[in-house]
Amino acid sequence: MIGPLRRRLRAWFEQRLPRSDTWTLTQRNIYILPTRAGLTFVLVLLVMLLASINYQLSLGYVLTFLLAGAGFVSMHLTHNTLRGVTLHLKPPASGFAGEPMTLEILLASPTRTQHGLGLSFEDAPDRAHDVFVDVPAGGQVAAHLAFVPPRRGLHGLPTLHVETRYPLGLFRAWTVWRPAAQALAWPRPETPLAPWPASPAAAGDAAPQQRSSSGEFDGVRSYRRGDPLKRIVWKKVAKGGDLVSRDHVSAVQQELWLEWQHAQLPGTEPKLSRLAAWVVAADAAGVPHGLRLPGLELAPGHGAAHRRASLDALAAWS
């Protein structure tokens, strides 16, 4: 009963918070409560006060009020540790579904050094992924948190929790931050890699050679001066043969098209996973490739920008 009620209260509270990628901590969005150690400290002070009253101990009064004053100063320092800090979330980079995505958060303090700030996701069990940083005066520091998107598509970022118990641990000050940015999760590539689809050869050209399941191209040629050592077929050299190299250039005589109907699997997600695996493999091999989905076509290309555009298209396709 307590669990569902707590979740509903937290959801109601979070809905009242504005979404923003920059969050400045002020008195209006910082909350503070005593910790278990703080409650124990208060209980000890009450016992000391009762004993001092009962036995009329002057030194007991002095020690009790001295410790109480230290507690109030600790509460002020704990709250002041968060106040004035500005948090800024950098745009998150895309990644594959089921794999950690790293969020980079910049913390800045314009006037003084802030110690012992812990960052975590609000729904993290037992704050298992806390990151603790000290923010220098007049400078900034970067904190990194990782979350795992469960499936492809556009995801809102989890609510963030920032807290401190500095300096004595008697009080806990915290704030709750809802970032406005979203992260795009690509389809998780299929493993093992399926053979590439056979593209029809242009008129008068020979059919392109296929890529083997081991990730290497079939076909070799005589060694040419300047060929990278990783392309030399060392097994043939060991058998006493001449130096030969894998023919990556002639292995693909034309641009490769990755099409929806080539991924012969039941269901949308398995097809997208296979296409994603082909895109990653084609980019790693330096093979120009295009992408055709129902209602969408990307012209052949290669390089990091084309890889990202292809995976983004697969992630956003519906």
PEPEKA-V578718 format. One record per backbone hydrogen bond with DSSP energy under -1.0 kcal/mol. CO is the residue of the C=O (numbers start at 1). NH is the residue of the N-H. E is the energy in kcal/mol with one decimal. If there is no record, write none. Layout:
# PEPEKA-V578718
co:CO nh:NH e:E
co:CO nh:NH e:E
This chain:
# PEPEKA-V578718
co:1 nh:5 e:-1.7
co:2 nh:6 e:-2.6
co:3 nh:7 e:-2.3
co:4 nh:8 e:-2.3
co:5 nh:9 e:-2.4
co:6 nh:10 e:-2.4
co:7 nh:11 e:-2.5
co:8 nh:12 e:-2.5
co:9 nh:13 e:-2.3
co:10 nh:14 e:-2.7
co:11 nh:15 e:-1.9
co:14 nh:17 e:-1.4
co:21 nh:89 e:-2.7
co:23 nh:87 e:-2.8
co:25 nh:84 e:-2.9
co:31 nh:174 e:-2.7
co:33 nh:172 e:-3.2
co:35 nh:39 e:-2.5
co:36 nh:40 e:-2.2
co:37 nh:41 e:-2.2
co:38 nh:42 e:-2.2
co:39 nh:43 e:-2.3
co:40 nh:44 e:-2.3
co:41 nh:45 e:-2.1
co:42 nh:46 e:-2.2
co:43 nh:47 e:-2.1
co:44 nh:48 e:-2.5
co:45 nh:49 e:-2.6
co:46 nh:50 e:-2.5
co:47 nh:51 e:-2.4
co:48 nh:52 e:-2.4
co:49 nh:53 e:-2.2
co:50 nh:54 e:-2.7
co:51 nh:55 e:-2.4
co:52 nh:57 e:-1.6
co:57 nh:61 e:-1.9
co:58 nh:62 e:-2.2
co:59 nh:63 e:-2.7
co:60 nh:64 e:-2.6
co:61 nh:65 e:-2.8
co:62 nh:66 e:-2.0
co:63 nh:67 e:-2.5
co:64 nh:68 e:-2.3
co:65 nh:69 e:-2.2
co:66 nh:70 e:-1.9
co:67 nh:71 e:-2.1
co:68 nh:72 e:-2.2
co:69 nh:73 e:-2.3
co:70 nh:74 e:-2.2
co:71 nh:75 e:-2.2
co:72 nh:76 e:-2.1
co:73 nh:77 e:-2.6
co:74 nh:78 e:-2.6
co:75 nh:79 e:-2.2
co:76 nh:80 e:-2.5
co:77 nh:81 e:-1.4
co:79 nh:83 e:-1.5
co:82 nh:85 e:-1.9
co:85 nh:25 e:-2.9
co:86 nh:108 e:-2.4
co:87 nh:23 e:-2.9
co:88 nh:106 e:-3.1
co:95 nh:186 e:-3.4
co:96 nh:99 e:-1.7
co:101 nh:147 e:-2.1
co:103 nh:145 e:-2.0
co:104 nh:90 e:-2.4
co:105 nh:143 e:-3.0
co:106 nh:88 e:-2.3
co:107 nh:141 e:-2.2
co:108 nh:86 e:-2.5
co:109 nh:138 e:-2.3
co:114 nh:135 e:-2.7
co:117 nh:133 e:-2.4
co:118 nh:163 e:-2.3
co:119 nh:131 e:-2.0
co:120 nh:161 e:-3.4
co:121 nh:124 e:-1.7
co:124 nh:127 e:-1.4
co:125 nh:128 e:-1.3
co:127 nh:130 e:-1.2
co:131 nh:119 e:-2.4
co:133 nh:117 e:-2.5
co:135 nh:114 e:-2.6
co:136 nh:139 e:-1.7
co:139 nh:109 e:-1.8
co:141 nh:107 e:-3.0
co:143 nh:105 e:-3.1
co:145 nh:103 e:-4.0
co:147 nh:101 e:-3.0
co:149 nh:98 e:-2.9
co:153 nh:185 e:-3.0
co:155 nh:183 e:-2.8
co:159 nh:122 e:-3.2
co:160 nh:177 e:-2.7
co:161 nh:120 e:-2.0
co:162 nh:175 e:-2.4
co:163 nh:118 e:-3.2
co:164 nh:173 e:-2.3
co:165 nh:169 e:-2.0
co:170 nh:35 e:-2.2
co:172 nh:33 e:-1.9
co:173 nh:164 e:-2.2
co:174 nh:31 e:-2.9
co:175 nh:162 e:-2.2
co:177 nh:160 e:-3.2
co:178 nh:20 e:-2.0
co:181 nh:157 e:-1.2
co:183 nh:155 e:-3.1
co:184 nh:95 e:-1.5
co:185 nh:153 e:-2.6
co:186 nh:97 e:-2.7
co:202 nh:205 e:-2.3
co:210 nh:218 e:-1.1
co:212 nh:215 e:-1.8
co:216 nh:212 e:-2.3
co:219 nh:247 e:-2.0
co:221 nh:245 e:-2.9
co:224 nh:227 e:-2.2
co:228 nh:231 e:-1.6
co:229 nh:232 e:-1.2
co:231 nh:246 e:-2.6
co:232 nh:234 e:-1.3
co:233 nh:237 e:-1.4
co:234 nh:238 e:-2.7
co:235 nh:239 e:-1.1
co:236 nh:241 e:-2.2
co:237 nh:240 e:-1.8
co:243 nh:223 e:-2.1
co:244 nh:233 e:-2.4
co:245 nh:221 e:-2.5
co:246 nh:248 e:-1.5
co:256 nh:290 e:-2.7
co:258 nh:292 e:-2.6
co:259 nh:262 e:-1.1
co:262 nh:264 e:-1.8
co:263 nh:265 e:-2.3
co:267 nh:271 e:-1.1
co:268 nh:272 e:-2.4
co:269 nh:273 e:-2.3
co:270 nh:274 e:-2.1
co:271 nh:275 e:-2.5
co:272 nh:276 e:-2.4
co:273 nh:190 e:-1.7
co:273 nh:277 e:-2.0
co:274 nh:278 e:-2.2
co:275 nh:279 e:-2.4
co:276 nh:280 e:-2.3
co:277 nh:281 e:-2.4
co:278 nh:282 e:-2.9
co:279 nh:283 e:-2.3
co:280 nh:284 e:-2.2
co:281 nh:285 e:-1.9
co:282 nh:287 e:-2.5
co:288 nh:256 e:-2.4
co:289 nh:301 e:-1.6
co:290 nh:258 e:-2.7
co:291 nh:298 e:-3.1
co:292 nh:260 e:-1.4
co:293 nh:296 e:-2.8
co:296 nh:293 e:-3.0
co:298 nh:291 e:-1.8
co:301 nh:289 e:-2.3
co:303 nh:307 e:-2.3
co:304 nh:308 e:-2.5
co:305 nh:309 e:-2.3
co:306 nh:310 e:-2.4
co:307 nh:311 e:-2.5
co:308 nh:312 e:-2.7
co:309 nh:313 e:-1.9
co:310 nh:314 e:-1.9
co:311 nh:315 e:-2.4
co:312 nh:316 e:-2.3
